[in-house]
Amino acid sequence: MKYFYPLFIFYLFTGIASGQQKHTFSLAKTDFMLDGKPFQVISGEMHPARIPKIYWRHRIQMAKAMGCNTIAAYLFWNYIEEKEGVYDFKSENRNIAEFVKICQEEGMWVLFRPGPYVCAEWDFGGLPPYLLKIPDIKIRCMDPRYMAAVSKYAAEVSNQIKPLLISNGGPIIMVQVENEYGSYGNDRVYMNAVKKLWVDNGINVPFYTADGPANALLEAGTVDGAAIGLDSGSSDADFERALKQNPNVPSFSSETYPGWLTHWGEKYQKPAVEDVVKQVTYLMDHKKSFNLYVIHGGTNFGFNAGANSFNRTQFQPDITSYDYDAPINERGEPTAKYIALRNLIGKYTSKKLPKIPESTAVTVVPTFEMKPFTSIWNELPIGIKATQVQSMESMGQYNGFILYRTKLIGHKSGELVINEPHDYAKVLLNGKLVDSIYRDGGKWTVKLPESDVKDPVLEILVENMGHINFGQFVIDRKGITDRVTLEGMTLFNWEIFNLPMDDQYIQSLKSHENTDLHDGVFFKGSFNLKAAADTYLDLSKFKKGVIWVNGHNLGRYWNLGPQFHLYCPANWLKEGENEVIVLDLHQKNASSISGVKTLE
């Protein structure tokens, strides 16, 4: 190991961008081998889908300046195949090949994490929700319908990344097989089948798995011949468990956590600087490879934030920001953790680290007014008749909102039970709000008042707040997933309205200012800029909904907190007038939005 640090410095600072020299990467019993010599992977993870493309290079340079020699990157299957059979590797932040090439240009190696399942606090863990149209689908196993979709995905992704493997002169040194499978199931046949899919598609670099450092999880989640990733590995005992599982491959800390995720209704999660410094000190002292999950989190733009659930009545949706209290914050600025880790890693090198890149421009938008101009009830598409309520996915819809409407026959008041509302529902009787219910906690009962209308009309508007992305309850269909009863009587004969809130729908909204907008109101306003720059918009004067700027969906907001400021990147803004649309489920009166510079 005496030659380890000079080799590390050589590759970190001379770079691999030229592509003139072809390198090799392989697995020894205890070490990763780069060009036949031991190599310590010092990786920082970031996700291209969560970062505006204009900032990819900046964020990679930030990781390099902190002392990393590698970038780990998830690819989200449902981000590149939003519509079944249509693969998009070009628009917005989807060009994974370009991201990897930038890594190479900046002298960084790449750990590629393509799934098919990834978790990542991303909607459905990256799996495409169209799978949920199949009533009895089983995922992350050898269900032939699931595997057929995975096979197509693997072929498409392989075509993108094969030229970028280290074996072909690229920077990708390892590919992960699935993710944390031991925390979900024990189908080793499936895990080996996924690995074989990549191999059959020409992926000829080493593989690795990633699981919690527990014997049962490692036994269920590892694959013969693949390096063992530990989520996380921070002690001798952790690495000894990996050695016991397979003494013939190296192990590493595949997710060392400098920060943590935050759900709606929680305080921002902020692990202490000294805790992550202690973990990384251990890894550096013991020359263990590691990946910081995440070095930069970015943003769950649109409807991409996922959710957790650890029992049938619990639901914990993630906030829109994926700042994660990471060393590089949501807007790409270095934090105290960044400086501490840079100083720490710098002690183990014989050459100065690169200069920290300057932060990108930020502006404060002047306060502007938002006025109501229409509502969901004025913008309904053609309804679809159904005998029974249907899930959102069975209606061919995968995000946004869905409305159910029926006339009450028989019982017309009393105890209304919705089984199960996924995830947040407003109950209206004859166009008047009765109550709102939230999936978390399992309290799905509403008291319907008596009505003097002969044929009362019941409407239930349901918001999809993100498919569960981890654990045993990831089969998470949205809308009303079973039935609705009134005083024990099942309600039939519904009209269902799909409201995915896609770009086309938002662009088509028309003003109905002189009508009764009541609940589910759209607001419109605008602000002017002399020059486009990053900003945050303060939604604290609104209650719960979604915001679009110049047609771009920034994500969800909720006065439950902790997030009130939503990030808007410069590439979605323009010089002059910028249009803002807000859909709020509870706000009815005009209000204002202010610009701020930070998440908090």
BELHUNOR-V389427 format. One record per residue. BURIAL is b if it has 24 or more other ideal C-beta (glycine too) atoms within 12 Angstrom, else e. D_LAST is the distance of its C-alpha to the last C-alpha in Angstrom with 2 decimals. Layout:
burial=BURIAL d_last=D_LAST
burial=BURIAL d_last=D_LAST
This chain:
burial=e d_last=45.02
burial=e d_last=46.02
burial=e d_last=45.20
burial=b d_last=41.72
burial=b d_last=39.59
burial=e d_last=41.64
burial=b d_last=41.31
burial=b d_last=37.55
burial=b d_last=37.34
burial=b d_last=39.77
burial=b d_last=37.86
burial=b d_last=34.42
burial=b d_last=35.45
burial=e d_last=38.48
burial=b d_last=36.66
burial=b d_last=38.18
burial=b d_last=37.56
burial=e d_last=41.18
burial=e d_last=42.38
burial=e d_last=45.81
burial=e d_last=46.10
burial=e d_last=46.02
burial=b d_last=44.37
burial=e d_last=44.82
burial=b d_last=42.53
burial=b d_last=43.98
burial=b d_last=43.72
burial=e d_last=45.88
burial=e d_last=46.24
burial=b d_last=43.50
burial=b d_last=42.03
burial=b d_last=40.58
burial=b d_last=43.11
burial=b d_last=42.35
burial=e d_last=45.65
burial=e d_last=47.41
burial=b d_last=45.49
burial=b d_last=42.78
burial=b d_last=39.24
burial=b d_last=35.94
burial=b d_last=33.21
burial=b d_last=29.90
burial=b d_last=27.61
burial=b d_last=24.00
burial=b d_last=23.13
burial=b d_last=21.40
burial=b d_last=22.21
burial=b d_last=23.51
burial=b d_last=22.77
burial=b d_last=19.00
burial=b d_last=19.12
burial=b d_last=20.42
burial=b d_last=23.96
burial=b d_last=23.73
burial=b d_last=21.40
burial=b d_last=23.49
burial=b d_last=25.44
burial=b d_last=22.57
burial=b d_last=20.85
burial=b d_last=24.33
burial=b d_last=25.01
burial=b d_last=21.85
burial=b d_last=23.15
burial=b d_last=26.57
burial=b d_last=25.44
burial=b d_last=23.95
burial=b d_last=27.44
burial=b d_last=27.61
burial=b d_last=30.86
burial=b d_last=29.95
burial=b d_last=27.43
burial=b d_last=27.28
burial=b d_last=26.62
burial=b d_last=26.75
burial=b d_last=28.58
burial=b d_last=27.77
burial=b d_last=31.12
burial=b d_last=29.92
burial=b d_last=27.99
burial=b d_last=31.24
burial=b d_last=33.54
burial=b d_last=31.84
burial=e d_last=35.35
burial=e d_last=38.06
burial=e d_last=40.14
burial=e d_last=38.11
burial=b d_last=36.42
burial=e d_last=34.04
burial=b d_last=33.42
burial=e d_last=32.88
burial=e d_last=30.37
burial=b d_last=26.67
burial=b d_last=25.40
burial=b d_last=28.51
burial=b d_last=30.82
burial=b d_last=30.74
burial=b d_last=33.83
burial=b d_last=32.24
burial=b d_last=29.20
burial=b d_last=31.70
burial=b d_last=33.80
burial=b d_last=30.93
burial=b d_last=30.43
burial=b d_last=34.14
burial=b d_last=34.09
burial=b d_last=31.48
burial=b d_last=33.71
burial=b d_last=31.81
burial=b d_last=33.37
burial=b d_last=31.93
burial=b d_last=31.71
burial=b d_last=31.97
burial=b d_last=30.73
burial=b d_last=32.21
burial=b d_last=32.47
burial=b d_last=33.95
burial=b d_last=31.52
burial=b d_last=28.34
burial=b d_last=25.93
burial=b d_last=22.63
burial=b d_last=20.59
burial=b d_last=22.11
burial=b d_last=24.11
burial=b d_last=27.46
burial=b d_last=26.89
burial=b d_last=27.95
burial=b d_last=31.25
burial=b d_last=32.32
burial=b d_last=32.33
burial=b d_last=35.70
burial=b d_last=37.19
burial=b d_last=36.49
burial=e d_last=39.06
burial=e d_last=41.64
burial=e d_last=42.12
burial=e d_last=43.15
burial=b d_last=41.24
burial=e d_last=40.57
burial=b d_last=37.96
burial=b d_last=37.73
burial=b d_last=41.48
burial=e d_last=44.75
burial=e d_last=44.69
burial=e d_last=46.55
burial=e d_last=44.47
burial=b d_last=41.24
burial=b d_last=42.92
burial=e d_last=44.33
burial=b d_last=40.86
burial=b d_last=39.67
burial=e d_last=42.77
burial=b d_last=42.09
burial=b d_last=38.49
burial=b d_last=39.65
burial=b d_last=42.27
burial=b d_last=39.90
burial=b d_last=37.34
burial=b d_last=40.18
burial=e d_last=41.49
burial=b d_last=38.21
burial=b d_last=37.86
burial=b d_last=41.47
burial=e d_last=41.88
burial=b d_last=38.76
burial=b d_last=40.03
burial=b d_last=41.06
burial=b d_last=44.58
burial=e d_last=44.57
burial=e d_last=43.08
burial=b d_last=39.40
burial=b d_last=36.46
burial=b d_last=36.07
burial=b d_last=37.47
burial=b d_last=36.77
burial=b d_last=35.99
burial=b d_last=34.59
burial=b d_last=36.67
burial=b d_last=34.56
burial=b d_last=31.70
burial=b d_last=31.74
burial=b d_last=34.86
burial=b d_last=36.04
burial=b d_last=33.24
burial=b d_last=34.71
burial=b d_last=38.45
burial=e d_last=41.55
burial=b d_last=43.21
burial=b d_last=44.20
burial=e d_last=46.33
burial=b d_last=43.25
burial=b d_last=41.41
burial=b d_last=44.51
burial=b d_last=44.92
burial=b d_last=41.45
burial=b d_last=42.23
burial=e d_last=45.62
burial=b d_last=44.10
burial=b d_last=42.23
burial=b d_last=45.38
burial=e d_last=47.59
burial=b d_last=45.35
burial=e d_last=45.85
burial=b d_last=42.87
burial=b d_last=44.77
burial=b d_last=42.20
burial=b d_last=41.45
burial=b d_last=39.39
burial=b d_last=37.10
burial=b d_last=35.69
burial=b d_last=32.62
burial=b d_last=32.77
burial=b d_last=31.74
burial=b d_last=34.02
burial=e d_last=36.36
burial=e d_last=40.01
burial=e d_last=40.04
burial=b d_last=37.04
burial=b d_last=38.54
burial=b d_last=41.93
burial=b d_last=40.70
burial=b d_last=38.23
burial=b d_last=39.96
burial=b d_last=42.47
burial=e d_last=45.55
burial=e d_last=45.28
burial=b d_last=41.50
burial=b d_last=39.41
burial=b d_last=37.51
burial=b d_last=33.75
burial=b d_last=32.18
burial=b d_last=28.74
burial=b d_last=28.32
burial=b d_last=31.15
burial=b d_last=30.58
burial=e d_last=33.96
burial=e d_last=37.68
burial=e d_last=38.09
burial=b d_last=35.72
burial=b d_last=37.69
burial=e d_last=40.98
burial=b d_last=40.24
burial=b d_last=39.77
burial=b d_last=42.98
burial=e d_last=44.80
burial=b d_last=43.70
burial=b d_last=45.00
burial=e d_last=46.45
burial=e d_last=47.22
burial=b d_last=43.74
burial=b d_last=40.88
burial=b d_last=37.68
burial=b d_last=34.18
burial=b d_last=30.65
burial=b d_last=29.56
burial=b d_last=26.04
burial=b d_last=24.73
burial=b d_last=21.22
burial=b d_last=18.77
burial=b d_last=15.93
burial=b d_last=16.09
burial=b d_last=15.35
burial=b d_last=13.43
burial=b d_last=15.23
burial=b d_last=14.49
burial=e d_last=14.91
burial=e d_last=13.91
burial=e d_last=11.35
burial=b d_last=9.49
burial=b d_last=12.55
burial=b d_last=12.64
burial=b d_last=16.31
burial=e d_last=17.53
burial=e d_last=18.40
burial=e d_last=21.94
burial=e d_last=22.52
burial=b d_last=22.08
burial=b d_last=24.00
burial=e d_last=26.73
burial=b d_last=27.03
burial=b d_last=27.21
burial=e d_last=29.65
burial=b d_last=31.88
burial=b d_last=31.83
burial=b d_last=32.62
burial=e d_last=35.29
burial=b d_last=36.95
burial=b d_last=36.63
burial=b d_last=34.97
burial=b d_last=33.35
burial=b d_last=29.80
burial=b d_last=26.96
burial=b d_last=23.30
burial=b d_last=21.63
burial=b d_last=19.36
burial=b d_last=19.08
burial=b d_last=16.81
burial=b d_last=15.59
burial=b d_last=14.76
burial=b d_last=14.41
burial=b d_last=16.59
burial=b d_last=17.62
burial=b d_last=20.00
burial=b d_last=21.35
burial=b d_last=21.21
burial=b d_last=18.95
burial=b d_last=21.34
burial=b d_last=21.76
burial=b d_last=23.41
burial=b d_last=26.37
burial=e d_last=28.73
burial=e d_last=31.17
burial=e d_last=32.49
burial=e d_last=30.59
burial=e d_last=27.16
burial=b d_last=24.50
burial=b d_last=20.98
burial=b d_last=19.29
burial=b d_last=16.47
burial=b d_last=13.20
burial=b d_last=13.24
burial=b d_last=10.91
burial=b d_last=13.04
burial=b d_last=10.78
burial=b d_last=12.74
burial=b d_last=11.44
burial=b d_last=14.27
burial=b d_last=15.80
burial=b d_last=14.98
burial=b d_last=11.42
burial=b d_last=11.06
burial=b d_last=12.00
burial=b d_last=14.73
burial=b d_last=13.86
burial=b d_last=15.41
burial=b d_last=13.67
burial=b d_last=15.58
burial=b d_last=16.96
burial=b d_last=18.23
burial=e d_last=20.05
burial=b d_last=21.45
burial=b d_last=22.78
burial=b d_last=24.12
burial=b d_last=25.95
burial=b d_last=27.27
burial=b d_last=28.57
burial=b d_last=29.95
burial=e d_last=32.22
burial=b d_last=34.04
burial=b d_last=34.90
burial=e d_last=37.66
burial=e d_last=36.05
burial=e d_last=32.95
burial=b d_last=30.00
burial=b d_last=29.18
burial=e d_last=27.07
burial=b d_last=23.33
burial=b d_last=22.87
burial=e d_last=21.11
burial=b d_last=17.71
burial=b d_last=18.10
burial=b d_last=17.80
burial=b d_last=14.76
burial=b d_last=15.23
burial=e d_last=13.89
burial=b d_last=15.77
burial=e d_last=17.56
burial=e d_last=17.23
burial=b d_last=19.78
burial=e d_last=21.69
burial=b d_last=22.00
burial=b d_last=25.44
burial=b d_last=27.00
burial=b d_last=29.71
burial=b d_last=30.79
burial=b d_last=30.18
burial=b d_last=30.81
burial=b d_last=34.18
burial=b d_last=35.33
burial=b d_last=34.29
burial=b d_last=35.93
burial=b d_last=37.80
burial=e d_last=41.28
burial=e d_last=41.27
burial=e d_last=42.84
burial=e d_last=45.34
burial=b d_last=45.08
burial=e d_last=47.16
burial=e d_last=44.31
burial=b d_last=40.53
burial=b d_last=39.33
burial=b d_last=36.20
burial=b d_last=34.00
burial=b d_last=35.20
burial=b d_last=38.83
burial=b d_last=38.34
burial=e d_last=37.23
burial=b d_last=33.56
burial=b d_last=30.68
burial=b d_last=27.41
burial=b d_last=26.28
burial=b d_last=28.18
burial=b d_last=31.79
burial=b d_last=33.95
burial=b d_last=37.01
burial=b d_last=39.69
burial=b d_last=42.99
burial=e d_last=45.66
burial=b d_last=46.40
burial=e d_last=49.98
burial=e d_last=51.39
burial=e d_last=48.69
burial=b d_last=46.66
burial=e d_last=44.57
burial=b d_last=43.54
burial=e d_last=41.40
burial=b d_last=39.56
burial=b d_last=38.33
burial=b d_last=36.24
burial=b d_last=36.77
burial=b d_last=34.19
burial=b d_last=31.32
burial=b d_last=29.00
burial=b d_last=26.31
burial=b d_last=25.47
burial=b d_last=28.38
burial=b d_last=29.38
burial=b d_last=33.02
burial=b d_last=35.00
burial=b d_last=38.64
burial=b d_last=40.47
burial=b d_last=37.25
burial=e d_last=35.74
burial=b d_last=32.74
burial=b d_last=33.99
burial=b d_last=31.00
burial=b d_last=28.07
burial=b d_last=28.14
burial=b d_last=25.80
burial=b d_last=27.31
burial=b d_last=25.73
burial=e d_last=28.25
burial=e d_last=31.30
burial=e d_last=31.75
burial=b d_last=33.05
burial=b d_last=35.51
burial=b d_last=35.55
burial=e d_last=38.28
burial=b d_last=39.78
burial=e d_last=41.48
burial=e d_last=45.00
burial=e d_last=45.56
burial=e d_last=48.53
burial=e d_last=48.08
burial=e d_last=50.91
burial=e d_last=48.85
burial=b d_last=45.26
burial=b d_last=42.65
burial=b d_last=39.90
burial=b d_last=36.79
burial=b d_last=34.03
burial=b d_last=30.99
burial=b d_last=29.15
burial=b d_last=25.82
burial=b d_last=25.58
burial=b d_last=22.15
burial=b d_last=23.03
burial=b d_last=26.10
burial=b d_last=26.06
burial=b d_last=25.84
burial=b d_last=27.20
burial=b d_last=30.09
burial=e d_last=33.14
burial=b d_last=31.84
burial=b d_last=30.83
burial=b d_last=33.59
burial=b d_last=31.25
burial=b d_last=32.70
burial=b d_last=30.83
burial=b d_last=31.93
burial=b d_last=34.62
burial=b d_last=36.09
burial=e d_last=39.25
burial=b d_last=40.64
burial=b d_last=40.26
burial=b d_last=42.73
burial=b d_last=43.73
burial=e d_last=45.76
burial=e d_last=46.46
burial=e d_last=47.71
burial=e d_last=46.13
burial=b d_last=45.15
burial=e d_last=46.56
burial=e d_last=46.88
burial=b d_last=43.39
burial=b d_last=42.14
burial=b d_last=39.02
burial=b d_last=36.73
burial=b d_last=34.60
burial=b d_last=31.28
burial=b d_last=29.53
burial=b d_last=27.51
burial=b d_last=28.47
burial=e d_last=28.53
burial=e d_last=32.05
burial=b d_last=31.32
burial=b d_last=28.39
burial=e d_last=30.54
burial=e d_last=33.43
burial=b d_last=31.85
burial=e d_last=34.15
burial=e d_last=33.68
burial=e d_last=35.12
burial=e d_last=33.88
burial=e d_last=37.04
burial=e d_last=36.98
burial=e d_last=35.55
burial=b d_last=32.17
burial=b d_last=31.29
burial=b d_last=28.81
burial=b d_last=27.03
burial=b d_last=26.54
burial=b d_last=25.63
burial=b d_last=24.05
burial=b d_last=24.47
burial=b d_last=23.24
burial=e d_last=22.89
burial=b d_last=21.55
burial=e d_last=23.27
burial=b d_last=22.39
burial=e d_last=24.69
burial=e d_last=23.55
burial=b d_last=21.39
burial=b d_last=18.28
burial=b d_last=14.99
burial=b d_last=12.38
burial=b d_last=9.64
burial=b d_last=11.00
burial=b d_last=9.68
burial=b d_last=11.96
burial=b d_last=11.52
burial=b d_last=15.14
burial=b d_last=16.48
burial=b d_last=17.42
burial=b d_last=18.02
burial=b d_last=19.03
burial=b d_last=18.70
burial=b d_last=17.95
burial=b d_last=20.16
burial=b d_last=20.06
burial=b d_last=23.56
burial=b d_last=24.61
burial=b d_last=22.00
burial=b d_last=20.26
burial=b d_last=16.50
burial=b d_last=16.46
burial=b d_last=16.07
burial=b d_last=13.73
burial=b d_last=14.49
burial=e d_last=13.83
burial=b d_last=14.54
burial=e d_last=10.88
burial=b d_last=8.76
burial=b d_last=7.53
burial=b d_last=7.78
burial=b d_last=6.83
burial=b d_last=9.74
burial=b d_last=10.86
burial=b d_last=14.24
burial=b d_last=16.34
burial=b d_last=18.91
burial=b d_last=21.83
burial=b d_last=21.14
burial=b d_last=21.20
burial=e d_last=24.27
burial=e d_last=25.76
burial=e d_last=26.69
burial=e d_last=25.85
burial=b d_last=23.24
burial=b d_last=23.68
burial=b d_last=21.11
burial=b d_last=22.28
burial=b d_last=20.56
burial=b d_last=22.38
burial=b d_last=21.51
burial=b d_last=23.61
burial=b d_last=23.51
burial=b d_last=22.59
burial=e d_last=25.86
burial=e d_last=25.45
burial=e d_last=24.13
burial=b d_last=20.62
burial=b d_last=18.26
burial=b d_last=15.24
burial=b d_last=13.33
burial=b d_last=12.07
burial=b d_last=8.97
burial=b d_last=8.70
burial=b d_last=5.47
burial=b d_last=3.81
burial=b d_last=0.00
